[in-house]
Amino acid sequence: MTRVALTGTPGTGKTTVGEIVAERTGVDVIHLNDAIREEELYTERDAERDSLVTDLDAVEEWLGEWDGVLESHLAHHFDADIAVVLRCHPEELERRLRERGESEAKARENAESEALDVVLAETVERFGGDTIYEIDTTDRDPEDVATDVVAAIEGESEPRVGVVDFIEYL
Ligand SMILES: Nc1ncnc2c1ncn2[C@@H]1O[C@H](COP(=O)(O)OP(=O)(O)O)[C@@H](O)[C@H]1O
């Protein structure tokens, strides 16, 4: 097994898809955002944003030589053999986040970040184009998306970047 970074803007479906991949393949999946809280892998609490400031070095150390699927919007900040970047049209993303109970401001902020390809750009910067599998989840159900993720993990599909263009949303 190798290490897979399963990343994407919040709301793209990483948690949902990660759970399906774990069920189907038996591969170990770490939901990093939970681990950061449970293992106290943060430097401080940002009270204003109601969020934790992740201690990237502490996470790296905690991961050690672990192999499996690392699921988080931060997953691409750590070493991995391949990166899977989930994408979602900003309007659908905003809807998903509102339905999940996020504030209007947070849903909007994430939708704009998705339109600007922020996570993809960060991932390309770290991984280069040859080990990234970008998957558009818009109008697809999580089971289908999980099938694509499993194919990427098992080396049955080709790396690809540049599959969406959401810039008109802005
Ligand atoms: N492919 C999908 N189509 C529609 N809704 C989805 C899809 N994947 C996830 N969702 C829903 O969108 C919300 C965000 O999904 P989640 O897996 O928590 O995303 P993330 O972990 O990337 O923040 C959840 O309410 C989830 O049920």
The ligand as an SDF file (V2000), in Angstrom:
LIG
                    3D

 27 29  0  0  0  0  0  0  0  0999 V2000
  -21.3190   13.5390   -4.3410 N   0  0  0  0  0  0  0  0  0  0  0  0
  -22.1230   14.2260   -3.4960 C   0  0  0  0  0  0  0  0  0  0  0  0
  -23.2800   14.7400   -3.9510 N   0  0  0  0  0  0  0  0  0  0  0  0
  -24.0840   15.4490   -3.1400 C   0  0  0  0  0  0  0  0  0  0  0  0
  -23.8410   15.6870   -1.8400 N   0  0  0  0  0  0  0  0  0  0  0  0
  -22.7040   15.1930   -1.3330 C   0  0  0  0  0  0  0  0  0  0  0  0
  -21.7890   14.4530   -2.1330 C   0  0  0  0  0  0  0  0  0  0  0  0
  -20.7460   14.1030   -1.3530 N   0  0  0  0  0  0  0  0  0  0  0  0
  -21.0060   14.6200   -0.1360 C   0  0  0  0  0  0  0  0  0  0  0  0
  -22.1870   15.2560   -0.1240 N   0  0  0  0  0  0  0  0  0  0  0  0
  -22.8080   15.9740    1.0040 C   0  0  0  0  0  0  0  0  0  0  0  0
  -22.1590   17.2350    1.0830 O   0  0  0  0  0  0  0  0  0  0  0  0
  -21.8000   17.5250    2.4190 C   0  0  0  0  0  0  0  0  0  0  0  0
  -20.2900   17.6160    2.5260 C   0  0  0  0  0  0  0  0  0  0  0  0
  -19.7250   16.3160    2.3690 O   0  0  0  0  0  0  0  0  0  0  0  0
  -18.4570   15.8730    3.2140 P   0  0  0  0  0  0  0  0  0  0  0  0
  -18.1730   14.4580    2.8690 O   0  0  0  0  0  0  0  0  0  0  0  0
  -18.6370   16.2110    4.6630 O   0  0  0  0  0  0  0  0  0  0  0  0
  -17.3570   16.8440    2.5700 O   0  0  0  0  0  0  0  0  0  0  0  0
  -15.9000   17.2330    3.0670 P   0  0  0  0  0  0  0  0  0  0  0  0
  -15.3960   16.1130    3.9340 O   0  0  0  0  0  0  0  0  0  0  0  0
  -15.1250   17.3780    1.8000 O   0  0  0  0  0  0  0  0  0  0  0  0
  -16.0460   18.5440    3.7940 O   0  0  0  0  0  0  0  0  0  0  0  0
  -22.3810   16.4220    3.2900 C   0  0  0  0  0  0  0  0  0  0  0  0
  -23.6010   16.8790    3.8120 O   0  0  0  0  0  0  0  0  0  0  0  0
  -22.5750   15.2750    2.3260 C   0  0  0  0  0  0  0  0  0  0  0  0
  -23.6700   14.4820    2.6860 O   0  0  0  0  0  0  0  0  0  0  0  0
  1  2  1  0
  2  3  1  0
  2  7  2  0
  3  4  2  0
  4  5  1  0
  5  6  2  0
  6  7  1  0
  6 10  1  0
  7  8  1  0
  8  9  2  0
  9 10  1  0
 10 11  1  0
 11 12  1  0
 11 26  1  0
 12 13  1  0
 13 14  1  0
 13 24  1  0
 14 15  1  0
 15 16  1  0
 16 17  2  0
 16 18  1  0
 16 19  1  0
 19 20  1  0
 20 21  2  0
 20 22  1  0
 20 23  1  0
 24 25  1  0
 24 26  1  0
 26 27  1  0
M  END
$$$$
